[in-house]
Amino acid sequence: MTTLILPLTVDPANQSKVLDMLRDNIHTVIRTLDGWIATNLIATADGTRIVIHSQWRDAAAVKAMQTDPRMVAYYPKLAALATIEAIMGDVVHAAKP
C-alpha cells in the first residue's frame, strides 16, 4: 500500500470552500480510479491547513490518478485556493486496536 499525503495551506476564509471542492472530487473522481483505497481530510481549527491523507494500492495507482485528465483539469482550480505540497511513501508500520 502507498500513502499520499498532501498538506494544503489555505486562507481561513477559503477552508470551507476548499473542503467542499475536495469532498466533491473524492466522490465524483477519486472513488472511480483503480487502486484507490481510502481518503481522509483533516482540517485545522485555525482554518489555515487541510491535510489530504490517501491510501492507494501502489505508486503506479497514484501516478495514474495524477495524470488522469479529470485530475489534470482539477489541479489548477485547487491551486487557485491553496498551496499544495506532496509526500508519498509506502506504509512501513500500521497499528490497530
C-alpha positions in Angstrom: 0.0 0.0 0.0 1.2 3.5 -0.8 0.2 6.6 1.2 -0.1 10.0 -0.4 -0.2 13.0 2.0 -1.0 16.4 0.6 -0.7 19.3 3.1 -2.6 22.3 1.8 -2.2 25.9 3.1 -5.4 27.9 2.7 -6.7 31.3 3.6 -9.1 30.6 6.6 -11.9 32.3 4.7 -11.5 29.6 2.0 -11.1 26.5 4.1 -14.7 25.5 3.9 -14.9 26.1 0.1 -11.7 24.0 -0.4 -13.1 21.2 1.8 -16.3 21.2 -0.3 -14.2 21.0 -3.5 -12.1 18.2 -2.1 -15.2 16.2 -1.0 -16.8 16.6 -4.4 -13.7 15.5 -6.2 -13.3 12.4 -3.9 -16.9 11.3 -4.6 -17.0 12.0 -8.3 -13.5 11.2 -9.5 -11.2 9.7 -6.9 -13.6 6.9 -6.0 -13.7 5.8 -9.6 -10.0 5.3 -10.0 -8.4 1.9 -10.0 -6.2 1.3 -6.9 -7.8 3.9 -4.6 -8.4 2.5 -1.1 -9.4 5.5 1.1 -9.0 9.2 1.7 -9.3 11.2 4.9 -9.4 15.0 5.0 -8.0 16.7 8.2 -8.8 20.4 8.8 -7.0 22.5 11.4 -9.2 24.5 13.8 -7.5 27.8 12.8 -8.6 27.3 9.2 -5.2 27.6 7.6 -4.4 24.0 6.8 -6.0 20.9 5.3 -4.2 17.6 5.0 -5.3 15.0 2.5 -4.4 11.5 3.5 -5.0 9.0 0.8 -4.2 5.3 0.5 -3.6 3.6 -2.8 -2.7 0.1 -3.9 0.7 1.2 -5.1 2.7 4.1 -6.5 1.6 3.3 -10.1 -2.0 3.9 -9.0 -1.0 7.3 -7.6 0.7 8.2 -10.8 -2.3 7.1 -12.8 -4.5 9.3 -10.6 -2.2 12.3 -11.0 -2.2 12.0 -14.8 -6.0 11.3 -15.2 -7.4 14.1 -17.4 -10.1 14.9 -14.8 -7.4 15.4 -12.2 -5.2 17.4 -14.5 -8.2 19.8 -15.1 -8.9 19.9 -11.4 -5.4 20.8 -10.1 -5.4 24.5 -11.3 -8.8 25.1 -9.6 -7.4 23.7 -6.3 -4.1 25.6 -6.7 -6.0 28.8 -7.1 -7.2 28.5 -3.5 -4.4 26.5 -1.8 -0.7 26.0 -1.7 -0.1 22.3 -2.2 2.7 20.1 -1.1 3.0 16.3 -1.7 4.5 13.5 0.3 4.3 9.9 -1.0 5.6 6.8 0.7 5.0 3.2 1.5 3.3 2.2 4.7 6.0 0.6 6.8 4.0 0.2 10.0 0.4 0.4 10.9 -1.2 -0.2 14.3 -4.8 -1.1 15.0 -6.5 -1.9 18.3 
